[in-house]
Amino acid sequence: IFAEVKGTKTTKQAAGCRGRFKGRGRKPFGWKSAEAYYCYTEAKGAESDEDYTRCAEEARSSLEVESRTGTRTVLARCLELDNRWNEAIAEYQEVGRTAPKRGQFTAGRKARTRAATLQRRMPALNLKPPDDVDDLVVKLDGTELPLEILEAEIPIDPGEHKIVASGK
């Protein structure tokens, strides 16, 4: 990857597996890119090591190079196991939409089923703002929530969260 710096080119190290890929190796049958395959194998290795954050990063890097149903399924599974269910559901839904178009009907059905299961099991947060507070600001994990959604059910990923409220 190159970056322009005041008219000169400088090499900038790419992050993750794409930065480690040295252009060696042949692409396996069915793959369009050796780099995408390399990143996929890195994602599978991270999944085996139960490093789900790295698995998701490597799978995303592979998808940047070549879109494949199996890679997107690995990404969805690693996001799920990393307790990033909102992102996992979106990826499972994408597999559910695209796999049948590629003739992968079983993968599409399984992904749609998994997305629906996670949606049913998704934890939710219900916040009721006090009536006597002006200038209320509520933050969930550092992100300000719109006041109009406070009394609605807010789906959240599993795990610990930080809620901060302030007002007068």
Beta strands, then each sheet from edge to edge (+ up, - down):
strand 1: 2-5
strand 2: 8-11
strand 3: 124-125
strand 4: 137-140
strand 5: 143-144
strand 6: 154-155
strand 7: 163-166
sheet 1: 1+ 2-
sheet 2: 3+ 6-
sheet 3: 5+ 4- 7+
end
